[in-house]
Amino acid sequence: MTATTHPLQLQPGFSARRRWTVLAVCCLSMFLVGLDTTIVNVGLPEIGRALGVGTRSLEWTVDAYTLVLAGLLISSGALADRFGRRRVFQTGLVVFGAASLVCAIAPSVGVLVAARALQGVGASMLSPVALAIVVNAVPDPKERARAIGVWAAVFGLSMAAGPVVGGALIEGFGWRALFWINAPVVVAALVLSAVFVPESRARRAQRPDLPGQALLTAVIAVSVGVLIEGPHIGWTSPLALGAYAFTAVAAAGFVWVESRRPEPLMDPRLFRHRAFSGAVLGAVAVFVALNVTLLLNTLYLQDGRGWTPLAAGTATLPMAVGATVCAPWSGRLVGRRGPRPPLLLAGGFLTAGGLCLVGLDQDTGVPLLLLAYALIGIGFGFANAPLTNTAISGLPPGRAAVAGAITSTARQFGSALGIALAGGLVAGTAPTGLAEASRPGWALVAACGLFLFLVALASRPGKAPAGS
């Protein structure tokens, strides 16, 4: 299999300063991708009131983005290998920027959901390049682990800061500002990439895998879609049962097709490596926990307790701080002691944060809420670097970029799954019942933390990730 997310091939004389400048440009794009994964959460009640829609449609405004992003990440990396990484990267920025403008002027929820899906197309062209540079541009394993910590800090900051930034924008300018804000960032990234990022292509580009892409997209979209629509159509209705069957058949078909292609989109044999498969499932769990937290926080504080978007977004500030501070620390821990210690810390903090709120009620004190969000943010910050390194070190060196693409897909699938699960728990619930209805969600967050302990046991206990 040809790796789909190789970074630029550094030429002799390409200085360390230039490499880190290129990394900074790509981290800017990652900040944009991560921010748009969560910034809309805090605006959902305001969007619902403005466009006259309920929770189910609001879930699609978030998941339309993450579903498309998850489904196209690997293929977009392959396109970059074939047609030029800078070219595809800049195309992604243009598509993302144009879609953001459509979101900002959307007259209906249908247009908004379609534009959010188009944003996902653009974002899929940005993520593989950024992570591949972090993984491959720094050859020393310990330094690479620290670099991944920086990348994780930027991505974690963008994800966790989304509700804070979103709340401030809504308070000052209305919900449409959530999308207008992307314009200056896209313009800056376009200019900087034109100046600093050289063009590069793979020595031998992977052939397109259209059957694999179609089946992967179908599995992701239908599995998450039935979770969103389940409360509305009925979990045992013929339509729901048909969706379950379709997902199972499509998943089996995907494994069958990919195991027989010479250059598959995602080789199922990779999951025979225990550390790799554990890290991929761990990435899903972490992002399920994060997105369950963000959506339940938004609905509980704004609809259940009448807080403003700014106040609800500010409540997650401890989460943003925890993620930002602990992500680079986690990268250094991985470099010195391997992935197991930070994974254990991540599991412990996530579990504690979820358990803080399993008894949530209408009058739960603000200090307990802030403590829970801080613990979850710290757990999220510790998780990303070791999960990425565990996936990479669990495979042969030539497949490091493939591992990066698959773990990126897992993160976005986890985001979509978390939104669907949290929305399903509270769908149709009166504002006064949101606290009680959300309790299973907080138990789920704790369970995701406990799962990371298993991932830690599956990871390599060595001092540093050995050369991938």
N, C-alpha and C positions, 0 to 999 in steps of 0.2 A: 504494500500500500504506500502510495506517495503521501507524505505529510501535507496537509492542506493549509497549515498556518506557519510555514517557515518564515522567519523574518528576513530582512534584507541581508544579502551576503556582504559582510563588511570587507571593504577593500583595504590593501595595505596603506597605511598612512591615515586611516580613518580614526581620528583621535578619540580618547575617552570622553572628552568634553562634548564632541559632536555626537557620540553614541547616546550620552545621557540627555542631550538636547532633543534628539529624535524620540527618545523614550518619553521625555516631558510632553512633547507634542501629542504622542499617542495616548498618554495618560489624560490629557485634556479631553480627547475624544471619549475615553472611558468614563470620565466624570460626567460627560453629557449623557452617555448611555445609562449609567447607573442612576443619575438624577431623574431621568424620565421614567425609570421603572417605579419610583416611589413618590415623586412630587405630586402626582395626580391624586394619590390616596386622600390627602387632607382636603382636597377640593371636591370630593365626591358628593357630599351633601349639598354644596352650593351648586354644582353642575346639575344634580338631580332636580333641585328647585327651579333652576333657570330653564331647563329643557323639559321639565314635566315628566320625569322618568323615575323608576324605582330602583331597588337594590340590584335586581337581575341585570338590567341594562347598564348600571354603573359598573358592575363587575366586568362587563365586556369592554368598557372603555379602558380598563387596566390590562385585562388579559389579551385583548386583540394585539397589543404591543408585544407582550412577553411571549405569546404563542408563536407569532411569526418570527420573532427574534430567535427563539429556541429552535424552530424548525429549519432555519436557513443558515445558521452559523457555520456549519461545516462546509456546505456548498459555496458559501460566499468566500471562504478561505481558498477553496479550490479555484474559483474564478480569479482571485487575486494572484495565485500562482501562475495561471495561464495568461492573463491579460496585463499583468503589472500591478504590484501591490499599491503603489502610490496612486495609480489611476483609479483602482477600485475603491481605495480609501477615500479619495476626493469625491468620487461618484456617490459613495455612501453619505458623505457630508451634505452634498447637494440634495439628495433624495430626502434625508432626514430634515434638513432645513425647510424644504418646500412643503413637506408633510406637516411640519410644525405650524407653518403659516395657515394651512387649511384647517388644522385643529383650532387655531385661534379665532377663525371667522366662521366656524361650523354653525349652521343654522338649526341643526337637529342632531339627535343622538346617533342616527344612522350615519350621517356624514362624519361625525366625530369618531365613531368606531372604525370606519373605513380609513380615515386619515391616520388614526393610531396604528392600524395594521401597516400602512405605508411607512410610518415612522420605524416600525420593526424591521422592514426591509432595509432601510438605510442603516439602522443600527447594526444589523447583522454584518455589514461590510466594514464596520469599525472595530468590533470586539476582537476578532481573530488576530488582526495585525498587532494590536496593543499587547495582548498576552504573549504572542509569539516572540516579540522583541524582548520582553522581560525574561522569558524562558531561555532564549538562545543567544542573545547579544552579549551576555555576561558569562564567560566560559567557566570561571571558578565556581564550584558548587556552593561554597559558603557565601561568596559575594552575590551569587545568583539568588540564594535564599533571602538575603537582605533586600535585593532588588525586587523580588516578589513581594516582600513585606511592604515596600514603598508602593508598588502597584496595588496591593490589597488595601493599603491605607487610603489611597485615592478613590478606589472603587467603593470601599466601605464607607468613606466619608460621604460620597455622592449618594449612596443608597440611604444612609441614616439621616443625612441632612435634608433629604427631599421634603419631608413634612414640615421642617422648620422654615425652609425657603418658601415652600408653597403657601404656608399660612401667612407669612409676611406679604407675599405677592397678592393673595386674595384680599387680605385686609386693606391693602393700599390701592389695588387696581382692578380687582375682580378676577374671576376664575380664568378668563382668557389670557391673562398675563402669565399663567403657567406655561403657555406655549410661545408667547412673544419673546420670553427670556432666552429662548434657544438661539435666536437670530444672531446676536453679537458673538456668542460662543462659536457658532458654526463659521461665521466670517473669519474670526481670529484663527481657528483651526485650519481653514482653507489657506490663508495667507502663510501661516507658519509651516504647513506641510509643503507648500510650493517652494519655500526658501530652504528648508532644512532636511526634508526627507527625500533621499535619492530613489530613483525608480529601480525596481528589481523584479526578477521573475524566477520561478523554479527552474532548475536544470532540465527537469522532465515533468511537465504538468500532468496532474491526474486527469484521466478521462471523466467526463460527466457521468454521474450515476443517477439518471432520472427515475428509474423504478425505486431505488432506495430512497431518494429524496421524497417522492410522492408517498411512499408507505410511512416514512418517519413523520412527515407532516400530518398524515391522517391519524396516526397513533396518538400524537401529542394533542392535536386539535380536538378529536372526538373524546378522548379520555377526560380532558379538562372541561370540554363543553358539556358533557353529561353531568358533571358535578355542579356546574353553574345552573343548568336548566332542570336538574333533578327535582328540587322543591316545587317547581312550577308544573312539570309534566307528570310527576309521580315516579318514585324510584322503581316501582314494579310495573309501570305502564309498558305497553308493547313497544313504544318508541324508545324508552330507556333500555329495555331488554335487548332490542335490536342494536342499540349503541354499544352495549357491553359485548355482544357477540361480534360486532364489527371490529371493535378494538382488539379483541383476542385474536381474530383471524388476521387482521392487519399486522399485529405484532409478530405472530408466527410467520406470516409471509415475509416480513422484513428480515427476520433471522435467516429464513431459508434462502432468500435472494442474496443477502449480503455474504453468506457463507460460501456462495458459489461464484461470486464475481472476482476476477483477478485484481481489481482495484475498487474495493467497496467503499461506500460513503463512511460506514462505521463497521469495522470488522468485529463480529461477535466473539471471536477467539480472544480478543483483548481482555474480555471479562473473566477469562480463566485465571488471570492474575489476581489473587485475593486482595492485595493491597490496592490495586487499581480499582477494582469493582467496589471495594469498601469506600474509597475516597469519592467515587462518583455518587454513590448513594448518600454519603455524608454531605456532599455539596447540595443535593436535593433537600436533605433534612434541614440544613442550616437556613436555606432560603425559604423553605416552608415556614419555619419558625419566625423568620424576620417578617415575612409578608402577612402571616396571621396576626402578628403583633401590631403591625402598622394599620391594617384594616380595622381590627377590633378596637384599637385605640381611637381611630377617627370616628367610628360610628358610636361608640360608647360615650366619648367625651362631648361630641357635638350634638348628636341626636338624643342621647340618654341624659346628659347633664347640662345641655344648653351652652357649652363653651363655644367661643368664637373659633374660626379656623386658625387664627394666630395663636391663641392660647393652647389649642389642641396640638398644633405643630411644635410650639415651644416646650410642651411637656415631654417631647421625645428628644430634647436637647441632650439629656444625660446619655441616651443611646448613641447619639452622634459622637459625643466626646469619648465615650468608652471605646467605640469602634476605631476612632481616629488614633487614639493614644496606644491602643493595644495591638493594632495591626503591624506597625513596624517592629514593635517589641517581639511579637510573635515571629516575624521573619528572622530576627537575630537569634531567637531561641532555636528555631529550626536549623540555622547555620551552625550553632554550637553543639546542640544536643539531639538533633533530629526532630521528627514531627510529633513523637508521642507526647512529650510534656505539654506543648501548647494545645494539642487536641484534648488532653485530659482536662486542662484548664477551661477550654471552650465548653466541653460537655458539662462540667460542674457549674459554670456561671449560667449557661442557658437553662439547665435544669432548675437551678435556684430561682431564676427570674420567672419562669413559668409557674413554679409552685407558689410564689408570692401572691399570685392572682387567681388561683383556682377557687377561692372563696369570694370572688369579687361581688360586691353589691352596689346599690345605688349611692351609698354614702361612704364608700371606701376612701380613706384619707389620701390626700395628695402625696405626702411623704412616702407611703407604701407604693403608690404608682410610680413615682420617680425612681425609687430604689429598684423596682422590678425592671423598668426600662434601662437603667444603668447596667444592671446585671446582664440583661439580654444583649446590650450593646457591647459589653466587654467580651461576652462569649462569642459574638459575631466577629469581633476584631481578632480574637485569637484563632478563629477557625480557618480563615481563608488561605493563609500562607501554608500551613501544614497540609491541608487537603490538596492544594495544587502540587506541592512537592511530593506528597505520598503517591499521587497519581503518576507523576513523572518518573520517580525513582522506582516505581513498581513495574516499569516497562523497559524494553531494550532502548539504548540511547537513540536509535534512529526513529523512534516513535514518540519522542517527547512532545513534538508539536501536535500530534494527533491527540495525545492525552490532554493538552491544553484546550483544544477545540471541544472535546467531549465534555470536559468538566465545565466549560463555559455554557454548553448546551444544558447540562444538568442544573446549573444555577438558575438559568432562565425558566426551565421547566418547573423547578421548585417554586419560583416566584409565582408562576401562573397557578400551580396547584395550591399554594397557600391562600391566594386570593379566592379561589373557587371553594376551598374548604371552609374558610372563615365566612364567606358570604352565605354558604349553605346553612351554616349554624344559626345565623341571625335573620335569614330571609323571612319576611312577613311578620317579624316580631315588633310589638309595640315599643316605643321608646323606653317606657318604664321597665320592660322586661329584657332589655339588651344585656344588662349585667349578668343575669342568671343564664341567659341563652349563650353567652360567650364563655362560660366556665369550661366546657369541654375543649374550647380552643386553647385556653391556657394550659390545660393538661396535655394537649398535643405539643405545645411548645416545650414543656418539660420532657415529654417522651423523645422529642428530637434531640434534646441535650443528652439524654441517656443513651441514645443510639451512637452518639459520638464516642462514648467510652468503648463500644465495640469496634468502631473504626480505628481508635487509638491502639487497641490490642492487635489489629490486623496490620498496622503500619510497622515499618522497620525501626527498631529501637536504636540504631547506630547513631553516631555523633553527628553526622552530616549526610545529606543526600548524596549518594555516590554517583557520580557522573552520568547523568543522562544528558 
